[in-house]
Amino acid sequence: MSTIPDEPSKPKYAQGHSASVVASHMSRTVENSASFLTPHLKPDSVIVDLGCGPGTITRGFCAFVPNGQVIGLDSSDAIVEQARAVNPASEYPNLSFRVADITDRLPFDDASVDVVYTHQTLLHIPSPITVIREAFRILKPRGGMLAMREADHVSIQPESPVVEQYWRHVFSSFRGMGAQGDGCGRRLHLWAQEAGFDRAKMLVGAGATVYTAPEESKWWAGLHVGRLEGEIGEKWLQNKTVASQEEIERFKTALKTWGDHREAWYGLMQGEVICWK
Ligand SMILES: C[S@@+](CC[C@H](N)C(=O)[O-])C[C@H]1O[C@@H](n2cnc3c(N)ncnc32)[C@H](O)[C@@H]1O
């Protein structure tokens, strides 16, 4: 899989779409990333996935809504093209992908959609409340629902101050672009209320993404080493997130050591909130 270059006129996405970033998105499925939502889906639901990336979660919804429609939106032309290529219409007749900036007016009529879903996208957006307000507008009254799953914080074992510092840098790079970064998960229900949803019609919970030794931790550490060796390492040097190449090398070594540890454990706490209109 090759690196997708930055698109200058598009909203800035701090992580970019390098192979090592997209590989982590491709590992996501409805089962590991949207199980809090699936019991509420109806066979004819129309679902819109905001910031769908390569669409592996998006396509997973199709089996739950055989008489409905699933539409993924992403601002990157290149990732939408990739999503269409890996999820062909011949296999998923009720699935489509569109290029759209979700911080603009969403390309749907008022009260026309049953479910809006978003995963690991609002933490990259400087104006999540605007996006949630738009979700409210397009949802059908009485039954329409917004489901959000966003990162809150990372925990690792064994302790590694250098790996922990790496994670702080990752989230601060999101904040450097005006977005919330970590701590999003615990705020979703607050943002939803500011956007017009009623607290009495919300399910507010959390889940976790966990990678353990031996295989998952090694894979996860390897993806992050790859990010540091590529576009993200270059960006961090350019914008002085890190002081020097030596600091990057220090992160890479610590990530590899952590990933190879026989009892390595990574946990990402994720806020999971469903709001009914
Ligand atoms: C971390 S990825 C998540 C992808 C997918 N939801 C998943 O969980 O695998 C965030 C995605 O949001 C997209 N994105 C960022 N800002 C956006 C915007 N303003 N409008 C639409 N998509 C955006 C990025 O291009 C990227 O593909």
PDBQT file of the ligand as one rigid body, heavy atoms in Angstrom, charges set to zero:
ROOT
HETATM    1  C1  LIG A 301      -8.562   8.617  12.149  1.00  0.00    +0.000 C 
HETATM    2  S1  LIG A 301      -9.306   8.528  10.575  1.00  0.00    +0.000 S 
HETATM    3  C2  LIG A 301     -10.714   7.509  10.980  1.00  0.00    +0.000 C 
HETATM    4  C3  LIG A 301     -11.207   6.734   9.810  1.00  0.00    +0.000 C 
HETATM    5  C4  LIG A 301     -12.339   5.750  10.161  1.00  0.00    +0.000 C 
HETATM    6  N1  LIG A 301     -13.477   6.433  10.741  1.00  0.00    +0.000 N 
HETATM    7  C5  LIG A 301     -11.823   4.706  11.112  1.00  0.00    +0.000 C 
HETATM    8  O1  LIG A 301     -12.103   4.776  12.309  1.00  0.00    +0.000 OA
HETATM    9  O2  LIG A 301     -11.050   3.833  10.666  1.00  0.00    +0.000 OA
HETATM   10  C6  LIG A 301     -10.050  10.128  10.388  1.00  0.00    +0.000 C 
HETATM   11  C7  LIG A 301     -10.595  10.341   8.972  1.00  0.00    +0.000 C 
HETATM   12  O3  LIG A 301     -11.324  11.579   9.013  1.00  0.00    +0.000 OA
HETATM   13  C8  LIG A 301     -11.072  12.260   7.807  1.00  0.00    +0.000 C 
HETATM   14  N2  LIG A 301     -11.312  13.698   8.031  1.00  0.00    +0.000 N 
HETATM   15  C9  LIG A 301     -10.578  14.573   8.778  1.00  0.00    +0.000 A 
HETATM   16  N3  LIG A 301     -11.110  15.812   8.714  1.00  0.00    +0.000 NA
HETATM   17  C10 LIG A 301     -12.222  15.705   7.920  1.00  0.00    +0.000 A 
HETATM   18  C11 LIG A 301     -13.197  16.630   7.459  1.00  0.00    +0.000 A 
HETATM   19  N4  LIG A 301     -13.156  17.917   7.829  1.00  0.00    +0.000 N 
HETATM   20  N5  LIG A 301     -14.179  16.181   6.650  1.00  0.00    +0.000 NA
HETATM   21  C12 LIG A 301     -14.253  14.879   6.278  1.00  0.00    +0.000 A 
HETATM   22  N6  LIG A 301     -13.349  13.950   6.675  1.00  0.00    +0.000 NA
HETATM   23  C13 LIG A 301     -12.346  14.363   7.486  1.00  0.00    +0.000 A 
HETATM   24  C14 LIG A 301      -9.623  11.950   7.471  1.00  0.00    +0.000 C 
HETATM   25  O4  LIG A 301      -9.372  12.139   6.081  1.00  0.00    +0.000 OA
HETATM   26  C15 LIG A 301      -9.505  10.499   7.925  1.00  0.00    +0.000 C 
HETATM   27  O5  LIG A 301      -9.711   9.607   6.859  1.00  0.00    +0.000 OA
ENDROOT
TORSDOF 0
